């Protein structure tokens, strides 16, 4: 039996949390479009994980030439 890979070592609890599935429960997700130059633009405000992914998939289908994804803009790293 295994509980998963042990390759995810983090220096803070927040780093581990934001790399876990638990973070998907927060309504912090935004649709982002990346243009040809590599610059990202937020297209939506914050929302739920499933709703945001639905918007991403819809945009990918209607505009296959562009790159759409999801992310959040919460800063949690230590300096």
N, C-alpha and C positions, 0 to 999 in steps of 0.2 A: 504494500500500500504506500501511497505517497500523498503528501499534502500540497504538492506543487514544487515548482523550481525554487531554489534558494539563491537565484542570481540577482534578486532585487534588494540590494542593501541601500539603506537611506540614512542620512545623518539627522533627519528630523521626523517627527511623527507626521507633520503635514505633507512632507514629500511622499511618505508611504501611503497616506490617505488619498492623495490626488492620483496615485498610481493604482488604486484599488477600485473594485466595482462599486463600493459603497458611495463614492462621489457621484455616481449617476443618479442618485436619489435627490440631489440638490437641483433646484431650478435655476442653474447658472449658465446654461448652454446657449451658445449663439451660433448662427450660421455665418460662415466666413467664405468669401470668394477671393481666390488668388488669381491675379491677372498675369499676363504673359511675362511681365518684368519680375514677377515673384513677390510683388507687394500684395498684402492681404487687406481686405476691406470687410468690416462687419456689416451684414445685411439686416440683422434682426437684433432686438433686445434680448434679454435673458429669458429662457423658458425651460420647460421640462425636457429631459433626455429624449423620450420617444417622439414628442412633437418636433423637436429640432431635427432629429434624424429623418423624420417624414418630410420636412421641408428640404433638407439636403438631397434626399433621393428624388424628389419632384424636380428640383432645379437641375440635377444631373441629367434627368431624362429630357427636360425641355431645352437644355443648353449644354450639349455634350462637348462643345469646343472649350468651355471654361472649366475651372477646377473649383469645386465646392466641398466644404467639410464643416466640421463643428469644432468648437473650442470654447474656452472661457477666458476671461481676462482678469482673473484673480491673481494677485501677486502674493506669494507666500514664502519666497526664498529668504534666507538670512543673508545679510551682506558681509 
